[in-house]
């Protein structure tokens, strides 16, 4: 949220201090700034930390798309790479977007789409290797939490660190989709 505010200041005031501060943020996520740089997974996803790892990358991609008209186009490639990773451009060819591509999450963590209204979700307690029972409703277009720092992903409903579907994971993702389209 803070970086979004900084970007709005940069856009609305045109003042170099805000542009410089926001550019430092994007440089941290891309080429590095002040000797520090975001960690990248082996497949090239910028990875901040485990819980909802794609939320941070797609939010930064969204901000990069918004900033491209105001700051520098060099960040567009970064944003494109993040979005393409989400859509399956990774070593597993796994899309982290429900219903997109040939291989996508089957066990997202979302109560309403599961169809279980009594807290007894069909695949809670499932362990790796077990077949997930299908959800009652497919949550087309939802971004799940994402992989770990080694690009590993457990497609298990009970493992919500990887599979939770939340508003904050998907809000900036939708904005980044618009930026990618544009």
SVG drawing of the C-alpha trace seen along z (x, -y; Angstrom):
<svg xmlns="http://www.w3.org/2000/svg" viewBox="-23 -18 49 59">
<polyline fill="none" stroke="black" stroke-width="0.4" points="0.0,0.0 2.8,-2.4 4.5,-2.0 1.2,-2.6 0.9,-5.9 4.4,-6.9 3.6,-6.2 0.5,-8.4 2.5,-11.2 5.1,-10.8 2.4,-10.9 0.3,-13.7 3.1,-16.0 5.8,-15.2 8.4,-15.8 11.6,-13.9 11.8,-12.8 8.7,-10.7 9.8,-9.4 13.2,-8.5 11.8,-6.7 9.4,-4.6 12.1,-3.9 14.3,-2.5 11.4,-0.2 11.2,1.2 15.0,1.4 15.0,3.5 12.6,5.9 14.6,6.0 18.3,5.1 18.9,4.3 19.4,1.0 22.0,0.1 23.5,3.6 20.1,5.2 17.8,7.2 14.8,9.4 15.4,13.1 14.4,15.0 13.3,18.6 15.2,20.9 12.4,20.3 12.8,16.5 9.9,15.5 10.7,12.6 10.1,14.0 9.6,12.0 8.3,14.6 6.3,17.8 2.7,16.7 1.0,15.6 4.3,15.3 2.5,14.4 0.6,11.5 3.8,9.5 5.2,10.2 1.9,9.4 1.3,6.3 4.7,5.0 4.0,6.0 0.8,3.9 2.7,0.9 5.3,1.3 2.7,1.3 1.1,-1.9 4.5,-3.5 5.6,-2.7 4.1,-5.9 5.6,-8.1 8.9,-6.6 10.7,-4.0 9.8,-1.3 12.6,1.0 10.2,2.3 7.7,3.6 9.8,6.7 9.9,7.4 6.1,7.2 5.6,9.3 7.8,12.0 5.9,12.1 2.6,12.4 3.9,15.0 5.2,17.1 1.7,17.0 0.2,18.2 2.5,21.2 5.8,19.9 7.8,21.9 9.6,25.3 6.4,27.1 4.3,25.4 1.9,24.9 -0.6,22.0 -1.3,20.5 -4.6,19.2 -7.6,21.5 -9.0,22.7 -6.2,21.3 -4.0,23.5 -3.6,27.3 -2.3,27.6 -3.7,25.3 -4.7,25.6 -7.3,28.2 -7.4,27.7 -7.6,24.0 -8.5,22.9 -11.9,21.1 -14.8,22.1 -17.7,20.9 -16.4,22.6 -15.8,25.9 -19.5,26.3 -19.0,27.4 -21.0,25.3 -20.2,27.2 -16.4,26.7 -15.9,30.3 -14.2,29.5 -13.9,32.4 -10.2,32.5 -9.1,31.0 -6.6,33.4 -5.6,34.6 -1.9,35.4 0.4,35.0 -0.2,37.6 -3.9,38.1 -6.4,37.1 -8.4,34.0 -12.1,34.2 -13.4,31.6 -14.8,28.4 -18.5,27.8 -17.8,24.6 -14.7,23.7 -13.3,20.4 -12.2,19.4 -9.5,16.7 -8.5,16.8 -4.8,16.5 -3.7,18.9 -1.0,18.1 1.9,19.4 5.1,21.4 7.9,21.6 11.4,20.2 12.3,23.3 9.2,23.1 7.5,26.0 3.8,25.9 1.5,28.3 -1.9,28.5 -3.7,29.4 -6.7,27.5 -5.5,27.8 -2.1,26.2 -3.6,22.7 -0.1,21.1 0.2,22.3 -3.5,22.4 -5.5,19.7 -7.5,17.4 -7.9,13.9 -8.9,10.5 -5.5,9.0 -3.9,11.8 -6.2,11.1 -6.9,7.3 -3.5,6.2 -3.3,9.4 -6.4,8.2 -4.8,4.7 -1.6,6.4 -3.7,8.4 -5.0,5.1 -1.5,3.8 -0.3,6.9 -3.2,6.6 -2.5,2.9"/>
</svg>
